[in-house]
Amino acid sequence: MPLIKVQTSVSAPEKAEVESILKTLSAKLAKHTGKPESYVMTTFEPEIPMTFAGTTEPVCYIEIKSVGTMKPEQTEAMSQEFCQQINQTLGVAKNRIYIEFADAKGAMWGWNGTTFG
């Protein structure tokens, strides 16, 4: 049920590195949300035309969604950790990364032919 979606203007690294990034994001999101990693989904979308602050320098937009309520201390910790990781792995400056956190009601999240609500 937790999802982390990374969209960036930078070129995709080698396939093995992308897979490593996704697996690391998956483990970290499970840890931060307290949800089983077996429910975590990760996506990576490189080379998206994007601007930030009026420039096309490397930029990244991240969506994090989860069923239930994320507390401010959770989102603060996730922002710090995920910005650091994207900076290190993709070279995007931390001040050019936006993260949107969204809580989902269980009835609004489907899986396996049913919902979580």
PyMOL commands that place a pseudoatom at each C-alpha (Angstrom):
pseudoatom trace, name=CA, resn=MET, resi=1, chain=A, elem=C, hetatm=0, pos=[0.000, 0.000, 0.000]
pseudoatom trace, name=CA, resn=PRO, resi=2, chain=A, elem=C, hetatm=0, pos=[2.828, 2.494, 0.460]
pseudoatom trace, name=CA, resn=LEU, resi=3, chain=A, elem=C, hetatm=0, pos=[4.003, 3.933, -2.841]
pseudoatom trace, name=CA, resn=ILE, resi=4, chain=A, elem=C, hetatm=0, pos=[7.032, 6.027, -3.693]
pseudoatom trace, name=CA, resn=LYS, resi=5, chain=A, elem=C, hetatm=0, pos=[7.104, 7.472, -7.201]
pseudoatom trace, name=CA, resn=VAL, resi=6, chain=A, elem=C, hetatm=0, pos=[10.229, 9.291, -8.382]
pseudoatom trace, name=CA, resn=GLN, resi=7, chain=A, elem=C, hetatm=0, pos=[10.040, 11.534, -11.437]
pseudoatom trace, name=CA, resn=THR, resi=8, chain=A, elem=C, hetatm=0, pos=[13.171, 13.321, -12.557]
pseudoatom trace, name=CA, resn=SER, resi=9, chain=A, elem=C, hetatm=0, pos=[14.630, 15.273, -15.431]
pseudoatom trace, name=CA, resn=VAL, resi=10, chain=A, elem=C, hetatm=0, pos=[17.970, 13.432, -15.248]
pseudoatom trace, name=CA, resn=SER, resi=11, chain=A, elem=C, hetatm=0, pos=[18.916, 10.568, -17.531]
pseudoatom trace, name=CA, resn=ALA, resi=12, chain=A, elem=C, hetatm=0, pos=[18.390, 7.056, -16.300]
pseudoatom trace, name=CA, resn=PRO, resi=13, chain=A, elem=C, hetatm=0, pos=[21.408, 5.368, -14.735]
pseudoatom trace, name=CA, resn=GLU, resi=14, chain=A, elem=C, hetatm=0, pos=[22.261, 1.801, -15.769]
pseudoatom trace, name=CA, resn=LYS, resi=15, chain=A, elem=C, hetatm=0, pos=[19.462, -0.733, -15.189]
pseudoatom trace, name=CA, resn=ALA, resi=16, chain=A, elem=C, hetatm=0, pos=[21.252, -2.343, -12.239]
pseudoatom trace, name=CA, resn=GLU, resi=17, chain=A, elem=C, hetatm=0, pos=[21.624, 1.029, -10.512]
pseudoatom trace, name=CA, resn=VAL, resi=18, chain=A, elem=C, hetatm=0, pos=[17.942, 1.870, -11.064]
pseudoatom trace, name=CA, resn=GLU, resi=19, chain=A, elem=C, hetatm=0, pos=[16.985, -1.482, -9.544]
pseudoatom trace, name=CA, resn=SER, resi=20, chain=A, elem=C, hetatm=0, pos=[19.276, -0.801, -6.583]
pseudoatom trace, name=CA, resn=ILE, resi=21, chain=A, elem=C, hetatm=0, pos=[17.718, 2.642, -6.050]
pseudoatom trace, name=CA, resn=LEU, resi=22, chain=A, elem=C, hetatm=0, pos=[14.203, 1.181, -6.171]
pseudoatom trace, name=CA, resn=LYS, resi=23, chain=A, elem=C, hetatm=0, pos=[15.038, -1.607, -3.720]
pseudoatom trace, name=CA, resn=THR, resi=24, chain=A, elem=C, hetatm=0, pos=[16.638, 0.857, -1.304]
pseudoatom trace, name=CA, resn=LEU, resi=25, chain=A, elem=C, hetatm=0, pos=[13.636, 3.190, -1.539]
pseudoatom trace, name=CA, resn=SER, resi=26, chain=A, elem=C, hetatm=0, pos=[11.310, 0.230, -0.929]
pseudoatom trace, name=CA, resn=ALA, resi=27, chain=A, elem=C, hetatm=0, pos=[13.106, -0.880, 2.233]
pseudoatom trace, name=CA, resn=LYS, resi=28, chain=A, elem=C, hetatm=0, pos=[13.324, 2.668, 3.585]
pseudoatom trace, name=CA, resn=LEU, resi=29, chain=A, elem=C, hetatm=0, pos=[9.645, 3.404, 2.893]
pseudoatom trace, name=CA, resn=ALA, resi=30, chain=A, elem=C, hetatm=0, pos=[8.603, 0.196, 4.668]
pseudoatom trace, name=CA, resn=LYS, resi=31, chain=A, elem=C, hetatm=0, pos=[10.744, 1.183, 7.655]
pseudoatom trace, name=CA, resn=HIS, resi=32, chain=A, elem=C, hetatm=0, pos=[9.365, 4.729, 7.825]
pseudoatom trace, name=CA, resn=THR, resi=33, chain=A, elem=C, hetatm=0, pos=[5.712, 3.729, 7.460]
pseudoatom trace, name=CA, resn=GLY, resi=34, chain=A, elem=C, hetatm=0, pos=[5.896, 0.588, 9.573]
pseudoatom trace, name=CA, resn=LYS, resi=35, chain=A, elem=C, hetatm=0, pos=[4.200, -1.345, 6.763]
pseudoatom trace, name=CA, resn=PRO, resi=36, chain=A, elem=C, hetatm=0, pos=[5.410, -4.696, 5.394]
pseudoatom trace, name=CA, resn=GLU, resi=37, chain=A, elem=C, hetatm=0, pos=[7.739, -4.279, 2.434]
pseudoatom trace, name=CA, resn=SER, resi=38, chain=A, elem=C, hetatm=0, pos=[5.640, -6.916, 0.641]
pseudoatom trace, name=CA, resn=TYR, resi=39, chain=A, elem=C, hetatm=0, pos=[3.051, -4.145, 0.098]
pseudoatom trace, name=CA, resn=VAL, resi=40, chain=A, elem=C, hetatm=0, pos=[5.471, -1.374, -0.985]
pseudoatom trace, name=CA, resn=MET, resi=41, chain=A, elem=C, hetatm=0, pos=[5.581, -0.250, -4.628]
pseudoatom trace, name=CA, resn=THR, resi=42, chain=A, elem=C, hetatm=0, pos=[8.320, 1.898, -6.145]
pseudoatom trace, name=CA, resn=THR, resi=43, chain=A, elem=C, hetatm=0, pos=[8.506, 3.604, -9.534]
pseudoatom trace, name=CA, resn=PHE, resi=44, chain=A, elem=C, hetatm=0, pos=[11.214, 5.554, -11.331]
pseudoatom trace, name=CA, resn=GLU, resi=45, chain=A, elem=C, hetatm=0, pos=[10.528, 7.826, -14.304]
pseudoatom trace, name=CA, resn=PRO, resi=46, chain=A, elem=C, hetatm=0, pos=[13.673, 9.478, -15.738]
pseudoatom trace, name=CA, resn=GLU, resi=47, chain=A, elem=C, hetatm=0, pos=[14.143, 12.060, -18.471]
pseudoatom trace, name=CA, resn=ILE, resi=48, chain=A, elem=C, hetatm=0, pos=[10.876, 13.909, -17.877]
pseudoatom trace, name=CA, resn=PRO, resi=49, chain=A, elem=C, hetatm=0, pos=[10.952, 17.483, -19.179]
pseudoatom trace, name=CA, resn=MET, resi=50, chain=A, elem=C, hetatm=0, pos=[10.688, 19.571, -15.998]
pseudoatom trace, name=CA, resn=THR, resi=51, chain=A, elem=C, hetatm=0, pos=[11.486, 23.019, -14.679]
pseudoatom trace, name=CA, resn=PHE, resi=52, chain=A, elem=C, hetatm=0, pos=[11.993, 24.319, -11.178]
pseudoatom trace, name=CA, resn=ALA, resi=53, chain=A, elem=C, hetatm=0, pos=[12.632, 27.952, -10.257]
pseudoatom trace, name=CA, resn=GLY, resi=54, chain=A, elem=C, hetatm=0, pos=[12.478, 28.813, -13.936]
pseudoatom trace, name=CA, resn=THR, resi=55, chain=A, elem=C, hetatm=0, pos=[15.375, 26.578, -14.977]
pseudoatom trace, name=CA, resn=THR, resi=56, chain=A, elem=C, hetatm=0, pos=[15.808, 23.124, -16.490]
pseudoatom trace, name=CA, resn=GLU, resi=57, chain=A, elem=C, hetatm=0, pos=[18.734, 22.170, -14.247]
pseudoatom trace, name=CA, resn=PRO, resi=58, chain=A, elem=C, hetatm=0, pos=[18.339, 18.668, -12.730]
pseudoatom trace, name=CA, resn=VAL, resi=59, chain=A, elem=C, hetatm=0, pos=[15.130, 18.404, -10.717]
pseudoatom trace, name=CA, resn=CYS, resi=60, chain=A, elem=C, hetatm=0, pos=[13.100, 15.689, -9.008]
pseudoatom trace, name=CA, resn=TYR, resi=61, chain=A, elem=C, hetatm=0, pos=[9.493, 15.282, -7.881]
pseudoatom trace, name=CA, resn=ILE, resi=62, chain=A, elem=C, hetatm=0, pos=[8.613, 12.471, -5.477]
pseudoatom trace, name=CA, resn=GLU, resi=63, chain=A, elem=C, hetatm=0, pos=[5.164, 11.243, -4.430]
pseudoatom trace, name=CA, resn=ILE, resi=64, chain=A, elem=C, hetatm=0, pos=[4.778, 9.196, -1.273]
pseudoatom trace, name=CA, resn=LYS, resi=65, chain=A, elem=C, hetatm=0, pos=[1.353, 7.718, -0.575]
pseudoatom trace, name=CA, resn=SER, resi=66, chain=A, elem=C, hetatm=0, pos=[0.220, 5.365, 2.150]
pseudoatom trace, name=CA, resn=VAL, resi=67, chain=A, elem=C, hetatm=0, pos=[-3.010, 4.059, 3.648]
pseudoatom trace, name=CA, resn=GLY, resi=68, chain=A, elem=C, hetatm=0, pos=[-3.490, 5.666, 7.044]
pseudoatom trace, name=CA, resn=THR, resi=69, chain=A, elem=C, hetatm=0, pos=[-2.072, 8.823, 8.539]
pseudoatom trace, name=CA, resn=MET, resi=70, chain=A, elem=C, hetatm=0, pos=[1.548, 9.846, 8.280]
pseudoatom trace, name=CA, resn=LYS, resi=71, chain=A, elem=C, hetatm=0, pos=[2.655, 11.933, 11.229]
pseudoatom trace, name=CA, resn=PRO, resi=72, chain=A, elem=C, hetatm=0, pos=[4.708, 15.135, 10.783]
pseudoatom trace, name=CA, resn=GLU, resi=73, chain=A, elem=C, hetatm=0, pos=[7.778, 13.539, 12.364]
pseudoatom trace, name=CA, resn=GLN, resi=74, chain=A, elem=C, hetatm=0, pos=[7.525, 10.675, 9.834]
pseudoatom trace, name=CA, resn=THR, resi=75, chain=A, elem=C, hetatm=0, pos=[7.272, 12.990, 6.832]
pseudoatom trace, name=CA, resn=GLU, resi=76, chain=A, elem=C, hetatm=0, pos=[10.131, 15.136, 8.145]
pseudoatom trace, name=CA, resn=ALA, resi=77, chain=A, elem=C, hetatm=0, pos=[12.372, 12.085, 8.521]
pseudoatom trace, name=CA, resn=MET, resi=78, chain=A, elem=C, hetatm=0, pos=[11.359, 10.747, 5.102]
pseudoatom trace, name=CA, resn=SER, resi=79, chain=A, elem=C, hetatm=0, pos=[12.006, 14.105, 3.440]
pseudoatom trace, name=CA, resn=GLN, resi=80, chain=A, elem=C, hetatm=0, pos=[15.485, 14.234, 4.920]
pseudoatom trace, name=CA, resn=GLU, resi=81, chain=A, elem=C, hetatm=0, pos=[16.391, 10.646, 4.039]
pseudoatom trace, name=CA, resn=PHE, resi=82, chain=A, elem=C, hetatm=0, pos=[14.897, 10.528, 0.537]
pseudoatom trace, name=CA, resn=CYS, resi=83, chain=A, elem=C, hetatm=0, pos=[16.323, 13.928, -0.473]
pseudoatom trace, name=CA, resn=GLN, resi=84, chain=A, elem=C, hetatm=0, pos=[19.748, 12.734, 0.685]
pseudoatom trace, name=CA, resn=GLN, resi=85, chain=A, elem=C, hetatm=0, pos=[19.461, 9.499, -1.267]
pseudoatom trace, name=CA, resn=ILE, resi=86, chain=A, elem=C, hetatm=0, pos=[18.299, 11.190, -4.497]
pseudoatom trace, name=CA, resn=ASN, resi=87, chain=A, elem=C, hetatm=0, pos=[21.078, 13.746, -4.151]
pseudoatom trace, name=CA, resn=GLN, resi=88, chain=A, elem=C, hetatm=0, pos=[23.700, 11.013, -3.749]
pseudoatom trace, name=CA, resn=THR, resi=89, chain=A, elem=C, hetatm=0, pos=[22.400, 8.619, -6.406]
pseudoatom trace, name=CA, resn=LEU, resi=90, chain=A, elem=C, hetatm=0, pos=[21.116, 10.994, -9.097]
pseudoatom trace, name=CA, resn=GLY, resi=91, chain=A, elem=C, hetatm=0, pos=[23.036, 14.181, -8.342]
pseudoatom trace, name=CA, resn=VAL, resi=92, chain=A, elem=C, hetatm=0, pos=[19.925, 16.337, -7.961]
pseudoatom trace, name=CA, resn=ALA, resi=93, chain=A, elem=C, hetatm=0, pos=[20.475, 19.164, -5.467]
pseudoatom trace, name=CA, resn=LYS, resi=94, chain=A, elem=C, hetatm=0, pos=[18.315, 18.792, -2.348]
pseudoatom trace, name=CA, resn=ASN, resi=95, chain=A, elem=C, hetatm=0, pos=[16.828, 22.251, -2.897]
pseudoatom trace, name=CA, resn=ARG, resi=96, chain=A, elem=C, hetatm=0, pos=[15.558, 21.061, -6.314]
pseudoatom trace, name=CA, resn=ILE, resi=97, chain=A, elem=C, hetatm=0, pos=[13.558, 18.131, -4.914]
pseudoatom trace, name=CA, resn=TYR, resi=98, chain=A, elem=C, hetatm=0, pos=[9.885, 18.368, -4.003]
pseudoatom trace, name=CA, resn=ILE, resi=99, chain=A, elem=C, hetatm=0, pos=[8.152, 15.584, -2.089]
pseudoatom trace, name=CA, resn=GLU, resi=100, chain=A, elem=C, hetatm=0, pos=[4.377, 15.281, -1.860]
pseudoatom trace, name=CA, resn=PHE, resi=101, chain=A, elem=C, hetatm=0, pos=[3.068, 13.153, 1.009]
pseudoatom trace, name=CA, resn=ALA, resi=102, chain=A, elem=C, hetatm=0, pos=[-0.505, 11.875, 0.726]
pseudoatom trace, name=CA, resn=ASP, resi=103, chain=A, elem=C, hetatm=0, pos=[-2.556, 9.794, 3.122]
pseudoatom trace, name=CA, resn=ALA, resi=104, chain=A, elem=C, hetatm=0, pos=[-5.115, 7.499, 1.489]
pseudoatom trace, name=CA, resn=LYS, resi=105, chain=A, elem=C, hetatm=0, pos=[-8.277, 6.109, 3.018]
pseudoatom trace, name=CA, resn=GLY, resi=106, chain=A, elem=C, hetatm=0, pos=[-8.297, 2.317, 2.927]
pseudoatom trace, name=CA, resn=ALA, resi=107, chain=A, elem=C, hetatm=0, pos=[-11.443, 2.233, 0.794]
pseudoatom trace, name=CA, resn=MET, resi=108, chain=A, elem=C, hetatm=0, pos=[-9.679, 4.411, -1.790]
pseudoatom trace, name=CA, resn=TRP, resi=109, chain=A, elem=C, hetatm=0, pos=[-6.720, 2.033, -2.287]
pseudoatom trace, name=CA, resn=GLY, resi=110, chain=A, elem=C, hetatm=0, pos=[-7.311, -1.189, -4.210]
pseudoatom trace, name=CA, resn=TRP, resi=111, chain=A, elem=C, hetatm=0, pos=[-5.277, -4.376, -4.339]
pseudoatom trace, name=CA, resn=ASN, resi=112, chain=A, elem=C, hetatm=0, pos=[-5.891, -7.985, -5.273]
pseudoatom trace, name=CA, resn=GLY, resi=113, chain=A, elem=C, hetatm=0, pos=[-9.494, -7.362, -6.310]
pseudoatom trace, name=CA, resn=THR, resi=114, chain=A, elem=C, hetatm=0, pos=[-10.467, -5.609, -3.068]
pseudoatom trace, name=CA, resn=THR, resi=115, chain=A, elem=C, hetatm=0, pos=[-9.574, -2.521, -1.047]
pseudoatom trace, name=CA, resn=PHE, resi=116, chain=A, elem=C, hetatm=0, pos=[-7.860, -1.886, 2.279]
pseudoatom trace, name=CA, resn=GLY, resi=117, chain=A, elem=C, hetatm=0, pos=[-10.977, -0.269, 3.753]
for i in range(1, 117): cmd.bond("trace and resi %d" % i, "trace and resi %d" % (i + 1))
show_as sticks, trace
zoom trace
